[in-house]
Amino acid sequence: MTNLRDDAPHPAPGRPLRRPAILGRLGMLAAAAVCLLGAAARDCRADGPVQGGTLTVGLASDTAIIDPSITGSSITALITRHVVDSLVGQAEDKSFTPWLAERWEVNADNTVYTFHLRRGVTFSDGTRLDAEAVAFNINRILDPKTTSSYAKSLLGPLDTVAAPDPDTVVFRYKQPFVPLLQGLSLPYLGIQSPTYLRDARSTTNTVVGSGPFILERYVKGSGSQLVRRKDYAWGPGFAAHTGPAYLDAIAFRYLPEAAVRLGALTSGQIQAIDEVPPANFRAVQADPRLRVVTRENPGVNWSLFLNTSRGPFADIRVRQAFQSAIDIPPLVKVAFFGSLKPADNILGPATLHYDPAVAHSWGFDPQRAARLLDEAGWTRTDPEGIRTKAGARLAVRFVYDVAFSGADNLTLVQAVQYAVKKAGFDLQLDPLDAGGFTARTAANDYDMASIYYVRPEPDILRTVFHAAYIPPNGANFSRVTALDAALTQAVGAPDAVRGGLYRQVQAEIIGSAYAVPLYVPAFQLGASKRLNGISWTANAKPSFYDAWLAP
């Protein structure tokens, strides 16, 4: 995932021009000939949006669940963004736009949000989208039986959601909550058909929304097939058009092997891939048929979260020593061939209230690491150079989900393993499947885990560092409790106060070494130059609603 620029022209609102059939076919043949003759010199594209075709996208990661309400998976969000609509949209410049809600009002202290719904919207199963449907979705997410830990976190301390009439939805809070609009713009709070939700025995492999595409098929370990909804007419305010999508279908294929994914793109079998292999990044950029479009992720950077509740990392000096033992920039450069930036803070620079000053407060310092370990009592070393204390080795276990982590991340962690060994740490890598990872973190049987979260709103720090989200309730793998007061206050404070609180939290996370940020994730889309009209939202995900394929 990376800092993305889409050079493709955005189509103007409305339908593409129709031509007489013979002239249209002759024009397409001529355009194809020009593209074949001049492919090395120019981008092959039509004059405007072209209707039809299937876009095939190769994905490096899989998702175990397709229902966005019960997972925090970025892949689920990427896929279902095309299936479920949201109450509000958020453009790439972070401004909010109408979508399912035509307009809204927020009271002075951010405790009451009133949304006025667009009329005439239906789900793909024919159910009308009204205020009761929205309220049903929100109450389902709030229900503990739904296990919507991430989606529920986006709603904050919501008291009630009501539907006073078919076109009005009211969210009420007992205390101010500022980040609601941003949370509602994400697919995790996308609105699904209540008819489908009531009847479904399980939603792990199906989803029914009001979006521009319909999920025709999802197979874990294989991918998803989406087909265009012909009667769609309510695109988000940040989109270039409002009618049906231009593409007939989108096929998301799970292709975990980097060489296979890249080979399918370069051979023309597919038109786009995520996670362009770092070793091939420059080559893809140089290919006249392809381009790399990137966006740096906002939110929590890819980090190592140190378990403060048990083991060696319960001692702040050991955590700080581990943090000081890693020279992060060269490790990231080697692991990702310079295609990603090393992290200098827990938040990425594209996040609201990111504090650049934190970068100057920490860094590689092997002398400090040695001094801190001495102070913590790890004064002896064994024949392998590992520090010992009372006969015990300074061993720490890193647990990770193999399917989620990816080969490049593993390469980076192995480099970290080698680096911290010089300081006397025995970093042990413990690969697990998704179920094993969940079980181990829930049982507090680990010393370190990794994750990243994509969200331009700094409230994402609450999801990752508030005590309410310690596993199994969420992703607070550091098991921190000291930040609760600041994170709770920040969600309802005026913007100037919020900024100060979030700067305080960022400094505390780094200063107390609750985590070791390694790199700024980015969405790196490798794409055929036939693919045009890609748009990007504030959470650095591509949308293919406006996209089209040139002949």
C-alpha positions in Angstrom: 0.0 0.0 0.0 1.5 3.4 -1.1 1.2 7.1 -2.1 -1.1 6.9 -5.1 -1.6 9.0 -8.1 -4.2 8.2 -10.6 -3.2 9.8 -13.9 -6.3 8.4 -15.7 -8.9 11.0 -16.7 -12.1 10.9 -14.7 -15.3 10.5 -16.8 -17.8 13.3 -16.9 -21.2 12.6 -15.4 -23.7 11.0 -17.8 -23.8 8.2 -20.3 -21.0 7.6 -22.8 -21.7 8.8 -26.4 -23.4 6.2 -28.7 -22.2 5.8 -32.3 -23.6 3.9 -35.2 -22.6 0.3 -34.8 -20.3 0.0 -37.9 -18.5 3.3 -37.3 -18.1 2.4 -33.6 -16.6 -1.0 -34.5 -14.3 0.6 -37.1 -13.2 3.2 -34.5 -12.4 0.5 -32.0 -10.4 -1.5 -34.5 -8.4 1.7 -35.5 -7.8 2.5 -31.8 -6.6 -1.0 -31.2 -4.2 -0.8 -34.1 -2.8 2.5 -32.9 -2.4 1.1 -29.4 -0.5 -2.0 -30.8 1.8 0.1 -32.9 2.4 2.8 -30.3 2.2 0.9 -27.0 5.8 1.6 -26.2 5.3 5.3 -26.4 1.8 6.1 -25.1 -1.0 5.1 -22.8 -3.7 3.2 -24.7 -7.1 4.6 -23.8 -10.4 5.6 -25.4 -11.6 9.2 -25.5 -14.1 8.6 -22.7 -15.7 5.9 -20.5 -16.3 2.6 -22.2 -19.2 0.4 -21.1 -18.6 -3.3 -20.4 -15.9 -5.7 -19.7 -14.6 -7.6 -16.7 -11.9 -6.2 -14.5 -9.8 -8.9 -12.9 -7.8 -7.9 -9.8 -5.1 -10.1 -8.3 -4.9 -9.9 -4.5 -1.9 -10.9 -2.4 -4.0 -11.5 0.8 -7.2 -13.5 1.4 -10.0 -12.7 3.8 -11.8 -15.4 5.9 -15.0 -13.4 6.1 -16.8 -11.3 3.5 -19.3 -9.5 5.8 -17.6 -6.1 6.5 -19.6 -5.7 9.8 -17.8 -8.6 11.5 -14.2 -8.2 10.4 -11.5 -5.5 10.3 -9.9 -7.0 7.1 -8.7 -4.5 4.6 -9.3 -7.0 1.8 -13.0 -7.3 2.9 -13.2 -3.6 2.8 -11.7 -3.3 -0.7 -14.1 -5.9 -2.1 -17.3 -4.9 -0.3 -16.9 -1.2 -0.9 -18.4 -2.0 -4.3 -21.3 -3.9 -2.8 -22.4 -1.9 0.2 -23.1 1.9 0.3 -22.5 4.2 3.3 -24.6 6.9 4.9 -21.8 9.4 4.0 -18.8 9.4 1.7 -15.3 10.7 2.4 -13.3 12.0 -0.5 -9.6 11.7 -0.9 -9.2 15.3 0.5 -11.0 14.1 3.7 -14.1 16.1 3.0 -17.5 14.4 3.6 -20.0 14.1 0.8 -23.6 12.9 0.6 -24.4 9.3 -0.3 -27.3 7.4 1.2 -27.9 10.4 3.3 -28.6 13.5 1.3 -27.8 15.8 4.2 -27.3 15.7 7.9 -27.1 17.9 11.0 -24.9 17.6 14.1 -25.7 19.4 17.3 -23.3 21.8 19.0 -21.7 19.3 21.4 -21.6 16.3 18.9 -24.1 14.2 20.8 -26.9 14.1 18.2 -26.4 13.3 14.5 -29.5 13.5 12.3 -29.4 12.0 8.8 -31.9 12.6 6.1 -31.9 9.7 3.7 -32.0 9.7 -0.1 -35.4 8.4 -1.4 -35.8 5.6 -3.9 -32.8 3.5 -2.9 -33.2 -0.3 -2.8 -31.0 -3.2 -1.9 -30.1 -5.7 -4.7 -32.7 -8.1 -3.3 -35.5 -5.5 -3.8 -35.8 -4.4 -0.1 -36.3 -0.7 0.3 -33.5 1.2 2.1 -35.2 3.3 4.7 -34.5 4.5 8.2 -35.6 1.2 9.8 -33.1 -0.6 7.6 -30.3 1.7 8.8 -31.2 1.3 12.4 -31.4 -2.5 12.1 -27.9 -2.6 10.7 -26.5 -0.4 13.5 -28.3 -2.3 16.3 -27.0 -5.6 14.8 -23.5 -4.3 15.0 -24.0 -3.2 18.6 -25.4 -6.6 19.6 -22.5 -8.5 21.3 -23.7 -11.7 19.6 -22.7 -10.3 16.2 -19.0 -10.0 17.3 -18.5 -6.8 15.4 -15.5 -5.6 17.4 -14.0 -3.3 14.8 -17.3 -2.0 13.3 -18.6 -1.4 16.9 -15.4 0.5 17.8 -16.2 3.0 14.9 -19.5 3.8 16.6 -17.9 4.8 19.9 -20.1 5.1 22.9 -23.4 5.2 21.0 -26.5 5.3 23.2 -29.4 4.8 20.7 -30.1 4.9 17.0 -33.7 5.7 16.1 -35.9 6.0 13.0 -38.5 8.7 13.8 -39.8 8.5 10.2 -38.9 6.4 7.1 -36.4 9.0 5.8 -34.7 10.1 9.0 -32.1 8.4 11.3 -31.0 9.8 14.6 -27.8 8.7 16.4 -27.7 9.8 20.1 -24.7 9.8 22.4 -24.6 10.5 26.2 -21.2 12.1 25.7 -19.7 13.9 22.7 -18.3 11.8 19.9 -16.6 13.6 17.0 -15.4 10.8 14.7 -18.8 9.4 13.8 -19.0 10.7 10.2 -15.6 9.3 9.3 -16.5 5.9 10.8 -19.8 5.9 8.9 -18.0 6.5 5.6 -16.2 3.1 5.8 -17.5 -0.1 4.4 -17.4 -1.7 7.9 -20.5 0.4 8.7 -21.9 -0.1 5.2 -25.7 -0.7 5.1 -26.8 -4.3 4.3 -30.3 -5.6 3.4 -32.2 -6.3 6.7 -34.2 -8.9 4.8 -31.1 -10.8 4.0 -29.6 -10.3 7.4 -32.7 -11.7 9.1 -32.8 -14.8 6.9 -29.1 -15.6 6.6 -27.9 -18.5 8.8 -24.3 -17.1 8.4 -23.0 -14.0 6.8 -19.4 -15.0 6.7 -19.5 -15.8 2.9 -22.3 -13.6 1.6 -23.3 -9.9 1.7 -26.3 -8.1 0.1 -26.1 -4.3 -0.2 -27.4 -1.4 -2.2 -24.1 -0.8 -4.0 -23.2 -0.6 -7.7 -22.2 -4.3 -7.8 -23.7 -7.5 -6.5 -21.6 -10.2 -4.9 -22.3 -13.2 -7.1 -19.7 -15.5 -5.5 -17.2 -15.6 -2.7 -14.9 -18.6 -2.1 -12.4 -18.4 0.7 -8.9 -19.1 -0.7 -10.0 -18.3 -4.2 -11.6 -14.9 -4.5 -14.9 -13.0 -5.3 -17.0 -12.4 -8.4 -19.0 -9.2 -8.6 -21.5 -8.3 -11.3 -22.8 -4.9 -12.2 -26.2 -3.8 -10.8 -28.0 -2.3 -13.8 -30.5 -0.1 -11.9 -27.9 1.6 -9.6 -28.5 5.4 -9.5 -27.1 6.8 -6.2 -23.3 7.0 -6.3 -21.4 8.9 -3.6 -20.8 12.6 -3.9 -17.1 12.2 -4.5 -17.7 9.9 -7.6 -17.5 11.1 -11.2 -20.9 9.8 -12.1 -24.1 8.5 -10.3 -25.5 5.8 -12.6 -24.6 2.2 -13.1 -20.9 1.2 -13.1 -19.2 1.1 -16.4 -17.7 -2.4 -15.8 -19.9 -5.4 -16.3 -18.1 -7.3 -13.6 -15.1 -7.3 -11.2 -13.2 -10.6 -10.4 -11.0 -10.5 -7.3 -8.6 -13.4 -7.4 -6.5 -14.6 -4.5 -2.9 -14.9 -5.9 -0.6 -15.1 -2.8 2.6 -15.9 -4.8 4.2 -12.6 -5.9 5.6 -14.1 -9.1 2.3 -15.6 -10.1 0.5 -12.3 -9.4 3.0 -10.2 -11.4 3.1 -12.7 -14.2 -0.6 -12.6 -14.6 -0.5 -8.8 -14.9 2.4 -8.6 -17.3 0.9 -11.3 -19.5 -2.4 -9.5 -19.7 -4.4 -12.2 -18.0 -5.5 -9.7 -15.3 -5.6 -5.9 -15.4 -4.6 -5.0 -11.8 -2.8 -6.3 -8.7 -2.2 -5.1 -5.2 1.1 -5.3 -3.4 3.4 -4.9 -6.4 6.4 -7.1 -5.5 9.1 -4.8 -4.1 11.8 -6.5 -6.1 9.9 -5.8 -9.3 8.5 -2.3 -8.4 10.8 -0.3 -10.7 10.4 -2.8 -13.5 6.6 -2.4 -13.4 7.0 1.4 -13.4 9.2 1.2 -16.4 6.9 -1.1 -18.4 5.1 1.1 -21.1 2.0 -1.1 -20.8 1.7 -0.7 -17.0 1.8 1.8 -14.3 2.1 1.8 -10.5 -0.4 3.9 -8.6 0.2 4.3 -4.9 -1.4 5.9 -1.8 0.2 6.0 1.6 -2.1 4.5 4.2 -3.4 6.8 7.0 -3.8 5.2 10.4 -1.6 3.0 12.5 1.6 2.0 10.8 2.8 -1.6 10.4 4.3 -2.1 13.9 5.5 -4.6 16.4 3.3 -4.4 19.4 5.1 -5.4 22.7 3.0 -7.2 25.3 3.3 -5.1 28.4 1.4 -7.4 30.7 3.8 -10.4 30.9 7.2 -11.7 30.2 10.3 -9.5 29.5 8.4 -6.7 27.9 6.5 -6.0 31.1 9.6 -4.0 32.0 9.7 -0.7 30.2 13.5 -0.8 30.1 13.5 -4.0 28.1 10.9 -2.6 25.7 12.9 0.5 25.2 16.1 -1.5 24.7 14.4 -3.6 22.0 13.2 -0.4 20.3 16.6 1.1 20.4 18.3 -2.0 19.1 16.7 -1.7 15.6 18.1 0.5 12.8 14.7 0.7 11.0 15.3 2.7 7.8 18.0 0.4 6.2 16.0 -2.7 7.1 12.9 -1.4 5.5 14.8 -0.2 2.4 16.3 -3.7 1.9 13.1 -5.6 2.6 11.0 -3.4 0.3 13.6 -2.3 -2.2 13.0 1.4 -1.4 9.3 1.2 -2.3 7.9 1.9 1.2 8.9 4.5 3.7 10.2 3.6 7.2 7.9 4.7 10.0 8.9 7.5 12.4 5.7 7.4 14.5 2.8 5.1 15.4 0.5 7.1 13.0 1.2 7.5 9.3 1.7 11.1 8.0 -1.6 11.0 6.1 -3.5 10.7 9.4 -5.2 13.7 11.0 -3.2 15.1 13.9 -0.1 13.1 13.0 2.8 14.6 15.0 6.1 14.8 13.1 8.0 15.9 16.3 7.8 12.3 17.6 10.4 11.3 15.0 13.1 13.1 16.9 12.4 11.3 20.2 13.6 7.8 19.3 15.8 5.8 17.0 18.7 3.4 16.7 20.9 3.6 19.8 22.8 0.3 20.6 24.6 1.9 23.5 21.3 2.9 25.1 19.9 -0.6 24.5 22.9 -2.2 26.3 22.6 0.2 29.2 18.9 -0.4 29.6 19.3 -4.2 29.6 22.0 -3.9 32.2 19.8 -1.7 34.4 17.0 -4.3 34.0 19.2 -7.1 35.3 20.0 -8.8 32.0 23.7 -8.5 32.6 25.1 -11.9 31.5 25.3 -13.5 28.1 25.3 -17.1 27.0 27.6 -18.6 24.4 25.2 -17.5 21.6 25.4 -13.9 22.8 21.8 -13.9 24.2 21.4 -12.0 27.5 20.4 -14.0 30.6 19.0 -13.3 34.0 18.7 -15.7 36.9 19.5 -18.5 34.4 16.7 -17.5 31.9 17.4 -16.4 28.4 16.0 -13.1 27.1 13.6 -14.9 24.7 10.6 -13.2 23.2 8.0 -14.9 21.0 6.5 -13.2 17.9 3.2 -14.7 16.9 1.8 -14.1 13.5 -0.9 -15.2 11.1 0.9 -16.7 8.1 -1.9 -15.8 5.6 -2.1 -12.2 6.7 1.5 -11.4 7.2 3.0 -11.9 3.7 6.5 -12.8 2.6 7.9 -9.3 2.6 6.8 -8.6 6.2 8.4 -11.9 7.2 11.6 -10.9 5.5 11.5 -7.7 7.5 10.9 -9.4 10.8 13.7 -11.8 10.1 16.0 -8.8 9.6 14.8 -7.5 12.9 15.5 -10.9 14.5 19.1 -10.7 13.4 19.4 -7.0 14.5 18.1 -7.5 18.0 20.2 -10.6 18.5 23.3 -8.3 18.5 21.7 -6.6 21.6 21.1 -10.0 23.3 17.5 -10.7 22.4 16.4 -14.2 21.2 13.5 -13.3 19.0 11.5 -16.4 18.2 9.1 -16.5 15.2 6.0 -18.5 15.8 3.9 -18.9 12.6 0.2 -19.7 13.1 -3.0 -20.0 11.1 -5.8 -17.5 11.7 -7.5 -19.6 14.4 -4.2 -20.3 16.2 -3.3 -16.6 16.2 -6.7 -15.6 17.6 -6.5 -18.3 20.3 -2.9 -17.4 21.3 -3.5 -13.7 21.6 -6.8 -14.2 23.4 -5.0 -16.4 25.9 -2.2 -13.9 26.4 0.3 -16.4 25.2 2.7 -14.2 23.2 5.3 -11.5 23.7 4.8 -9.6 20.4 2.4 -9.4 17.5 2.0 -7.1 14.5 -0.8 -5.3 12.7 -1.7 -2.1 10.9 -5.0 -0.3 10.6 -6.1 2.0 7.8 -8.1 5.0 8.9 -7.5 8.8 8.4 -9.1 9.5 11.8 -6.7 9.4 14.8 -9.5 7.7 16.8 -8.0 4.6 15.3 -5.6 4.8 18.3 -8.5 3.9 20.6 -9.1 0.8 18.6 -5.5 -0.3 19.0 -4.5 1.0 22.5 -7.6 1.3 24.7 -8.2 -1.4 27.4 -11.6 -2.1 26.0 -9.9 -3.7 22.9 -7.5 -6.0 24.6 -7.8 -9.5 23.0 -10.1 -11.2 22.5 -12.1 -8.0 22.3 -9.9 -6.3 19.7 -6.4 -5.5 18.6 -4.8 -3.9 21.7 -1.9 -6.5 21.4 0.3 -4.3 23.7 -2.4 -4.7 26.4 -2.0 -1.1 27.4 -4.4 0.5 29.9 -2.5 3.8 30.7 -3.9 5.6 27.6 -7.6 5.1 28.3 -8.3 8.5 29.8 -6.7 10.5 27.0 -8.2 8.4 24.2 -11.7 8.6 25.8 -11.4 12.4 26.2 -10.1 12.9 22.7 -13.2 11.5 20.9 -15.4 14.3 22.2 -13.0 17.2 22.6 -12.9 20.3 20.3 -10.5 19.9 17.5 -7.7 22.0 19.0 -7.9 20.0 22.2 -8.1 16.7 20.3 -4.8 17.6 18.5 -3.0 18.1 21.8 -4.4 14.8 23.3 -3.4 12.8 20.2 0.1 14.3 20.2 0.4 13.3 23.9 -0.8 9.8 23.1 1.7 9.4 20.2 4.6 10.5 22.3 3.6 8.1 25.1 3.3 5.1 22.8 6.8 5.7 21.5 8.3 6.9 24.7 7.1 3.9 26.7 7.8 1.6 23.8 4.4 0.1 23.7 5.1 -0.5 20.0 7.9 -0.4 17.5 6.6 1.2 14.2 8.5 -0.2 11.2 7.0 1.1 8.0 4.2 3.2 6.5 2.0 0.8 4.6 0.7 1.9 1.3 -1.7 0.6 -1.4 0.5 -0.2 -4.4 -1.7 -0.9 -7.4 0.0 -2.3 -10.4 -2.3 -1.8 -13.4 -2.7 -2.1 -17.1 -2.9 1.3 -18.8 -6.1 0.1 -20.3 -7.6 0.6 -16.8 -8.9 4.1 -16.4 -11.1 6.1 -14.0 -9.8 4.7 -10.7 -10.8 6.9 -7.8 -9.4 6.9 -4.3 -11.1 7.6 -1.0 -9.5 9.0 2.2 -8.6 5.5 3.5 -6.3 4.8 0.5 -8.4 2.2 -1.2 -9.1 2.2 -4.9 -12.7 2.3 -6.0 -13.6 0.8 -9.4 -17.1 2.3 -9.5 -16.0 5.0 -12.0 -13.4 2.7 -13.7 -13.5 1.5 -17.3 -11.4 -0.6 -19.6 -10.1 0.9 -22.9 -10.4 -1.3 -26.0 
